[in-house]
Amino acid sequence: MTQGDEATRTAPAPLGRRAATKARTRGALLDAARRVFAERGYGPASVEEIARTAGVSVGSVYVHFASKEALFTALLEAQTSADVSAMSAVVHDDPDETFAALDRLVAEVADSREEALLDAEMWLYAVRHPEFADRLAEHEVRMARFANDRLSHDWDAMDPAVRAAVRDDEFVIAAAALFHGMIRLRRVLGEEAVPTDLYSRVLRLILRLPDGAPVERPVG
């Protein structure tokens, strides 16, 4: 073997290839962490099981994440990005299409055992750990602001009495609470008790008159 052959054989992988491999490993770890945290809960879940599920060594976990908590926090950040993408996909110019898409989103999350378990686990962990609660609050506020920006065209149709009682940002927080509540109750009570269109029907009662006709706001 010539020196040139030896240099070729031992040369490190190009930076782009190494970055892609690192990104794939990180993604595999997040996917594995999602499954393990959902099934085991944060406390019983171990870095060893997450590594085994991802098909990598324990050392690889610590290359990407400083601790199990750091991995859990990264999972929340990844969930935030996914939620923003999901919200972007359901908001349309036609309010009827937006409401229908929101109903489908509630059903998809509620009917996914993994999503429901992970949502509950993050909430419980936030209750017990104030620092993580701050991160979860950032996630919820970001989603609320995003929804506020995207759904602002509906505020003019809101019942004037409601608009007088709550600010737009407060209404979005309340709508988010309704969203999470619908998901959890549908998961527990089932589709018969929480039908797919219940979320949008309740929102319509708040935003519009019961018959769906736009509310004419008083002048002045």
C-alpha positions as CSV (number, residue, x, y, z in Angstrom):
1,M,0.0,0.0,0.0
2,T,1.4,3.4,-1.0
3,Q,1.5,6.4,1.3
4,G,-1.2,8.0,-0.8
5,D,-3.4,4.9,-0.3
6,E,-2.8,5.0,3.4
7,A,-3.7,8.7,3.6
8,T,-6.9,8.1,1.6
9,R,-7.9,5.2,3.9
10,T,-7.2,7.2,7.2
11,A,-8.5,10.6,6.1
12,P,-11.4,11.8,8.2
13,A,-14.9,12.0,6.6
14,P,-15.7,15.3,5.0
15,L,-17.2,17.9,7.3
16,G,-20.5,17.8,5.5
17,R,-20.8,14.0,5.8
18,R,-19.8,14.1,9.5
19,A,-22.4,16.8,10.1
20,A,-25.1,14.8,8.4
21,T,-24.2,11.7,10.4
22,K,-24.3,13.7,13.6
23,A,-27.7,15.1,12.7
24,R,-29.0,11.7,12.0
25,T,-27.7,10.3,15.3
26,R,-29.3,13.3,17.2
27,G,-32.6,12.7,15.4
28,A,-32.5,9.0,16.2
29,L,-31.9,9.8,19.9
30,L,-34.8,12.2,20.0
31,D,-37.1,9.6,18.4
32,A,-35.9,7.0,20.8
33,A,-36.3,9.4,23.8
34,R,-39.8,10.2,22.7
35,R,-40.8,6.5,22.8
36,V,-39.0,5.7,26.0
37,F,-40.1,8.7,28.0
38,A,-43.7,8.2,26.8
39,E,-43.7,4.5,27.8
40,R,-41.6,4.6,30.9
41,G,-42.0,8.1,32.2
42,Y,-39.2,10.5,32.9
43,G,-38.1,8.9,36.2
44,P,-37.8,5.2,35.2
45,A,-36.4,6.0,31.8
46,S,-32.7,5.5,31.5
47,V,-30.0,6.8,29.2
48,E,-29.0,3.2,28.5
49,E,-32.4,2.2,27.3
50,I,-32.7,5.3,25.1
51,A,-29.3,4.5,23.6
52,R,-30.3,0.9,23.0
53,T,-33.5,2.0,21.4
54,A,-31.7,4.4,19.1
55,G,-29.1,1.7,18.2
56,V,-26.1,3.8,19.5
57,S,-23.7,3.6,22.4
58,V,-24.3,5.4,25.7
59,G,-21.3,7.5,24.9
60,S,-23.1,8.8,21.8
61,V,-25.9,10.1,23.9
62,Y,-23.5,12.3,25.9
63,V,-21.9,13.6,22.8
64,H,-25.2,15.2,21.9
65,F,-26.8,15.8,25.3
66,A,-25.2,16.6,28.6
67,S,-27.7,14.7,30.7
68,K,-31.1,12.9,30.6
69,E,-32.7,16.2,31.5
70,A,-31.0,18.0,28.7
71,L,-32.3,15.3,26.3
72,F,-35.8,15.8,27.7
73,T,-35.6,19.6,27.3
74,A,-34.3,19.1,23.7
75,L,-37.4,16.9,23.1
76,L,-39.6,19.8,24.2
77,E,-37.8,22.1,21.8
78,A,-38.3,19.7,19.0
79,Q,-41.9,19.4,19.9
80,T,-42.3,23.2,19.8
81,S,-41.0,23.2,16.2
82,A,-43.3,20.4,15.2
83,D,-46.3,22.1,16.8
84,V,-45.5,25.4,15.0
85,S,-45.4,23.4,11.7
86,A,-48.6,21.7,12.5
87,M,-50.3,25.0,13.4
88,S,-49.0,26.5,10.1
89,A,-50.6,23.6,8.2
90,V,-54.1,24.0,9.8
91,V,-54.5,27.8,9.4
92,H,-56.3,28.8,6.2
93,D,-57.8,31.9,4.8
94,D,-61.2,30.3,5.1
95,P,-62.2,30.2,8.8
96,D,-64.3,27.0,8.2
97,E,-61.3,25.2,6.9
98,T,-59.2,26.4,9.8
99,F,-61.8,25.2,12.3
100,A,-62.1,21.8,10.6
101,A,-58.3,21.4,10.5
102,L,-58.1,22.3,14.2
103,D,-60.6,19.6,15.0
104,R,-58.6,17.1,13.1
105,L,-55.5,18.1,15.0
106,V,-57.2,17.6,18.3
107,A,-58.3,14.1,17.2
108,E,-54.9,13.2,15.9
109,V,-53.1,14.2,19.1
110,A,-55.7,12.7,21.4
111,D,-55.9,9.4,19.5
112,S,-52.1,8.9,19.5
113,R,-51.2,7.0,22.7
114,E,-47.6,8.2,22.5
115,E,-48.5,11.9,22.0
116,A,-50.9,11.7,25.0
117,L,-48.4,10.0,27.2
118,L,-45.6,12.4,26.4
119,D,-47.9,15.4,26.8
120,A,-48.9,14.2,30.3
121,E,-45.3,13.4,31.2
122,M,-44.0,16.8,30.3
123,W,-46.8,18.5,32.2
124,L,-46.1,16.4,35.3
125,Y,-42.3,17.0,35.1
126,A,-43.0,20.7,34.8
127,V,-45.2,20.7,37.9
128,R,-42.3,19.1,39.9
129,H,-39.4,21.1,38.3
130,P,-39.9,24.9,38.1
131,E,-37.0,25.3,35.7
132,F,-38.5,23.0,33.2
133,A,-41.9,24.6,33.9
134,D,-40.4,27.9,32.6
135,R,-39.4,26.1,29.4
136,L,-42.8,24.6,29.0
137,A,-44.4,28.0,29.6
138,E,-42.2,29.4,26.8
139,H,-43.5,26.7,24.5
140,E,-47.1,27.4,25.4
141,V,-46.7,31.2,25.1
142,R,-45.0,30.8,21.7
143,M,-47.8,28.7,20.4
144,A,-50.4,31.1,21.8
145,R,-48.7,34.1,20.1
146,F,-48.4,32.1,16.9
147,A,-52.1,31.3,17.0
148,N,-53.0,34.9,17.8
149,D,-51.1,36.2,14.8
150,R,-52.6,33.6,12.5
151,L,-56.2,33.8,13.7
152,S,-56.4,37.6,14.2
153,H,-58.8,37.9,11.2
154,D,-61.5,36.1,13.4
155,W,-61.3,38.6,16.3
156,D,-63.7,41.0,14.6
157,A,-66.4,38.3,14.6
158,M,-66.1,37.7,18.3
159,D,-69.0,38.4,20.6
160,P,-68.6,42.0,21.8
161,A,-69.3,40.9,25.4
162,V,-66.4,38.5,25.2
163,R,-64.1,41.1,23.7
164,A,-64.9,43.4,26.5
165,A,-64.1,40.8,29.1
166,V,-60.8,39.4,27.8
167,R,-57.9,40.7,25.7
168,D,-57.0,38.9,22.5
169,D,-53.9,37.3,24.0
170,E,-56.0,36.1,27.0
171,F,-58.6,34.6,24.7
172,V,-55.8,32.7,22.9
173,I,-54.6,31.3,26.2
174,A,-58.1,30.2,27.1
175,A,-58.5,28.6,23.6
176,A,-55.2,26.8,24.2
177,A,-56.5,25.5,27.5
178,L,-59.6,24.3,25.8
179,F,-57.5,22.6,23.2
180,H,-55.4,20.7,25.7
181,G,-58.5,19.8,27.8
182,M,-60.3,18.4,24.7
183,I,-57.3,16.3,23.9
184,R,-57.0,14.8,27.4
185,L,-60.7,14.2,27.9
186,R,-61.1,12.6,24.4
187,R,-58.2,10.3,25.3
188,V,-59.9,9.2,28.5
189,L,-63.6,9.4,27.6
190,G,-63.4,8.5,24.0
191,E,-64.8,9.9,20.7
192,E,-68.4,9.5,21.6
193,A,-68.1,11.8,24.6
194,V,-65.7,14.2,22.9
195,P,-66.6,14.2,19.1
196,T,-64.1,15.4,16.6
197,D,-65.9,18.7,15.9
198,L,-66.6,19.7,19.6
199,Y,-63.6,22.0,19.8
200,S,-64.6,24.1,16.8
201,R,-68.3,24.2,17.9
202,V,-67.3,25.6,21.3
203,L,-65.0,28.2,19.7
204,R,-67.7,29.2,17.3
205,L,-70.1,29.8,20.2
206,I,-67.5,32.2,21.6
207,L,-66.4,33.9,18.4
208,R,-69.8,34.0,16.7
209,L,-73.5,33.9,17.4
210,P,-74.8,30.3,17.8
211,D,-76.2,30.3,14.3
212,G,-72.8,31.1,12.9
213,A,-73.7,34.5,11.7
214,P,-71.0,37.2,12.2
215,V,-71.5,39.6,15.0
216,E,-71.9,43.2,14.1
217,R,-69.7,45.2,16.5
218,P,-71.1,48.5,17.7
219,V,-69.6,51.6,16.2
220,G,-67.6,53.9,18.4
